[in-house]
C-alpha cells in the first residue's frame, strides 16, 4: 500500500549493455513489486492470507508450558547430570527442577499441557506444536532478532515487513503490518523487531499502543496544539487545493499525485485506526472471552482482540508482544530468579487471551486462512538456577502454530528426555519463516531483495518448509 | 510485463552469460582512462566538459536536453543540494533579477565556502558509514563521544581535505597525525557494538569468537562498501560468488583490523600537546626505570644494615599477630569520587608546629565495598609522600609507594616512609593512580601519623584535601588524625619497632648515597608531573583503538599487537583454518594484495598499508566510487545506479567514460571534492528543468540518459532544517554533543522516549546533522521520512510517499510549534503583509491571486499559524524541482 510505483526501470533496460548486468536488471524488475508495495504474485496457491504472531519476550520456558518430561519429576532435586558439560549464560547447572505448575492431559489427543495454561489446553486440538526449536544465540537481543527477522544482527526486515511487501495491502486505510508492544515497554532491540530494514519504509511495522493516550504516533495533533474548531478539515482542504495546483503545474509526476492522495489516506486513517482500536462495540461475551475486565489479562487480552480486529480489516501481519525488555522487577519471561512467581504472572496474563484469539478466529471462520504463530526467542533449562529460577536454553524450546493450513493436533520434533536439547529434527526460526511464507503462497528461496550486493531472503541461506505440520 | 518477459529471456540467453565470462576485466577494475572526451565537443549547450558526454548519449537516442530550469527553481535546487537549506527570498529575488553565468558561479562559490556545505555533505557520508550516537544491540547504551568524528567529517569536507587524505585519515589517522588524528578513525568504530557480547561474554567461548569476528566483519564491510563500492563481506562464508574476492582475501582484510576495537579513548586536540605529552611520558617512564633500579639497590642495602634483620623480623611478627580489624566507628579520610584513575586527589596534614620526625606512617583503611576486599580499601595503586619543614619551605619528597603486582593481601600493613628532614611542619600524600572501587575511583586512608620517638605528632592536626566525602561517623577529614585505625589499640609495640627500623635504615652504610640519588630522581620527576598536569585536558572520542581503558571482559589488545585471525570455514568462528595476514584483494590489480609487513610491525602499519592501497591514485575503484557518489547527490542517482556495488551483481554505469572523466578530474585536482561538486553544479546537465518533454518521458523515464533533472522530496534532515529555517528559529551553532530529541531513561536497558520533549526547547533548533542518533529506536518523525537506519550502510535513501508522512507533517508537535513561530516571525517582519512574507519564505515567490485569496480567508478564520501550518505541509516546500 502507501505508495505510487516509482519511475519505471525501462530506461535501465535499454541501456543494459552486456553480460550479467541483464540478470541484475531482471532481478530489479522482479523486485519492483516488493519495493513499491504492489506486492508479488504468489508462487503457488496459498492456504493463508494473514499472520498473527504472539511473541513471548524474555524466553518462555518449554518445560513449564508445553514440553512435558516425566524425568524432571522423577529426578527432582537431584544434581542435574546430562552426561556432558553444560555452558550456561549466567550460572552453573543446579538441581533438576520439575515444573511448579503441574501437568494434565487435554483434548482428544490427550497431550500433556502445563497447569499454567488451562485455557490453551482447551484449544489444544487446534494447535500444532514444534518441540525442537533451537536458536543460534543465547543472548536475548540477537535471539529475538533471529526470531523476528531471520538474522541475529540488527538491520534486517522483520518477517512482517517481508509478508506485507509480498502480499501487498488488502486495506488502503490501515498499515499492512502492525506491531502491538507490551504496555510495560518494548522487547530487546525495540522497533528493530518490526523494522523494514532495507525494504522501503512503507513496509515497516506501525506500532499501535492501544492503552496509550496516543495509540498511533502522529494520528492526531496534540491536545495543546490549539487548533480551532473545524480547522483540521479546513487546513486539509486548503492544502489539497494548493497541492493540486502544484501537481497540475508539473504534469506527469506520479509522486506528486501520490502525495496528494497520501493526505487523503491520512485522513481516512484518522477514522479507520480509532475504529479498529475501539473495543466498545464488542459484546460482553467477547470482552469476557479475552479477559478484558480482569487486570491480570486485560492488557494482553486487549491487544489480542485488537489484533483480531486489525486482521479482519485487512492487516496482513500483526505482532503481539507478551513481555518487554529486561529490567527489575521482571516485566517479561526471563525468570532467572523465581520461575514460579515470574512465569506464573506471565503465563496467567497470556493463557486466556491467546486461547481466546484462537477460539474467536475459529468461530468467525477466520482461522481457516489466518496463521497464529506463538513463539519466543529461546527456552529455559530443565535444571534450577539459584534454587528457584531457570537459565537460558537455546538448544531446545517450543513454538506452536494454528490455522491457515496448519494441521491442528500435530507435533513436530522433540527434545531429549530432559527437555534440554532438540534431538528429533531440530528446527530454526528460518524453517518456521519458510513455512509461513509457504502457507502464504511464496517460495522463501525466491522472495529476494538485493542489499549491499547480496540477494537477501527472510531465511538467509537456510530454511525448510515443515510440510509435516501442514494439512 | 512484456518488457519483463523479454528481459528475462534475454538475460537467460547463454551468449550473454558467456560474454560475461569472456570479458577480460570487469568495468570497475579497468585502470582509469582519462581523456576519452565525448565526440560532441562544440555545442552552445555545453558548459562544462562533462556535458559533452551527456549530450552525445542523448543525441544518440534522438533526445535533446531539457531546457534550463527557471532561476528560482535553480537557485533553490543549488542551495538544497550544496548546503541543505533553502535560499532566502532576497537571494532568490537577486538571482532572478540577474540570472547570469557570473551570478550563478558566484552563488556556487558562496555556497561551497559556507560552513553549511560540510554539514550537508557530511550527512551522506555518515549514512554510508552507519554513524550513530548509541551502540545498538539489545542494551543500546549511549555512546557519548561519537560526535567528534561527526564533527571531523564536517570539518574535513568544509576545508576540502583532499579525498586521498580523507581516506587515509579515517583508516589510520592515529598514526598519520598523532593526537587529534585518532578522531578520524571514528569511521571504523561508527557501526554497532555488542555491549553484552563484548563486556559480559567470557573469553574463550565460541560466542566471544563470533562476536569479535562479526565486529571485524562490520569494519571490513564499512571500508569495502564505502570506499571501494565492493561487497567484500560477501566472501565471509565462501569465495565471493560473483566478484573476484576470495575468502582468504576477505580474512586478510579482517586481519587489517585485528589490532583495534571500538572504544572510547582520550586524545589531545592539539598535535603539539600530543607530542609534548608523549615526550613527557617517555621521560617519566625512563625515570621510573632508573628509580626502580635505585629502589632495588636501596632495599638490598637496608636489608643488610646492622640490626635491620632483627627489627624486620620483629615487625613481621607483630604484624602477623594483629587481630581482625575493627570496622566499627571512624574509618578515616575518603576523597571525592573520580571518573578516571589518573585524576588528582591529595590529602595534607599540617602540624600545630614544626618539630622532629622519624617517619611518616600511613594506615590503609579496611572497608568492604561492592564486594571489594576490605584491607587496603582506598589505597591508591601508586602514591607519593612529601614533607616540608615550614609553611613557606618547599615540599621535599619523602618517598613513594607502588602496590606490588598480585593480590592485595598485605594491604593491612602500614606504609612507612623515613624522614630525612630535621623538622617537619606538614605532610602531603598524593595519589598517582587511584583505587578502583569498581566503576569509579577514590583515595582513602585510615590514619596518617608523624612518628617521633614512638609517638604520633599528627594527632588532632589540621587536615586539608583535594576533596573529602564527609560522612560522619565513619568518614571525614578529621578522622585521618583521630588515632583510630583498624589496628590502632594494638599498635604501640609496632610503633616502637617501626620508629627504630626507620632510624636504622637511615644510617645503613651506603643508604644515604642511594637515598640522595633517589631523592634527586624524585625531584626530577616533580617538574615532569607538573608539566603533564599543566597540559590542556584531553578530549575523548569513540574510535578505533589498540589501547584504551577496558571494561569487564572487554579488554584492549594493547602494545600495538593484533589478535590472530584465521580463515573461518563457512564463516563459522568455531572452524578456524589457515592463518590470515593483512592484505586486500588482488583483483584491483594496481598493487600487491598482501602487504608483506615486517613481523614486528605495529598493528597500525596494517591499517596504514590498507589506507595507501585504497588511496593510491591508480586504484581503479576508489576514485570511481566517490565520483559516482558525488554525482548521485546532485543528479539523484549515480551514473552506476548501485553506488555501493560496482561488482557483477551491480548495474554498470550508463556513461562509463563520463564516470572516468569525473574520477580523473578528481585525481588531477589533487582530490578536491569541492572542485568535483563545482564542475557538476556548473554543468548544463545539472541545470536542466525537472519536467521532462513527452519524448523524454517516453524514452528516458528513469533519467538514465540524463534528459532532465530529478524532482525530489527533501530528505528527513533537510525537511526538518527547512521547517526551522522558515520559522526563523534555526540555530546554526556547530559541533559538539548531539541534541537529544527524546527523553532518556537510564535503566538495565536504556530507554529513549521520542516525542517526550517540549517542541519549543531551544536545544532542538540546531541542524538535524547534530542530533543524537539512537541506533535501536529511530526517531519516528525522521523515520517516516526515510532517514537512514544506522544499523546498515546506507548509500541512497529511499524516497517513499506515505500517509504516515502526512500525519507526521500535519500533527507532530514540533511541526505545529514551527507553524506558530513562523506566524510570529512574518508578523514581526512584515506587519503590513505577513501572509505575503510567509509565502515568500516558503515558496520563494509571490502567491497567485487565487492562492492569496484562499490563504487569506483561511488566516482570517483560523489565524495566521493555521495558514503557516498549511504552507509547511505544502508539496512546494517538501519537493525540489
Interface residues (C-beta under 8 A of the other chain):
Chain A: X2 X3 X4 X6 X7 X8 X9 X10 X11 X12 X13 X14 X15 X16 X17 X18 X19 X20 X21 X22 X23 X24 X25 X26 X28 X29 X30 X87 X137 X138 X139 X140 X141 X142 X144 X153 X154 X155 X175 X185 X186 X188 X189 X190 X191 X192 X195 X197 X198 X200 X201 X202 X204 X206 X217 X218 X219 X220 X221 X222 X225 X227 X228 X231 X234 X235 X236 X238 X239 X241 X242 X243 X245 X246 X247 X250 X251 X252 X253 X255 X256 X258 X259 X260 X262 X263 X265 X266 X268 X269 X325 X326 X327 X328 X450 X451 X452 X453 X454 X455
Chain B: X3 X4 X7 X8 X10 X11 X16 X17 X19 X20 X23 X136 X137 X138 X139 X140 X192 X196 X197 X201 X205 X207 X214 X221 X225 X231 X233 X234 X242 X243 X641 X642 X644 X645 X647 X648 X649 X650 X651 X652 X654 X690 X691 X692 X697 X699 X700 X701 X702 X703 X704 X705 X711 X713 X747 X748 X749 X751 X755 X775 X776 X777 X778 X780 X781 X783 X784 X786 X789 X791 X792 X793 X798 X799 X800 X801 X802 X803 X804 X805 X806 X807 X808 X810 X811 X812 X813 X816 X848 X850 X851 X854 X855 X858 X861 X862 X863 X866 X869 X870 X873 X874 X875 X876 X878 X879 X881
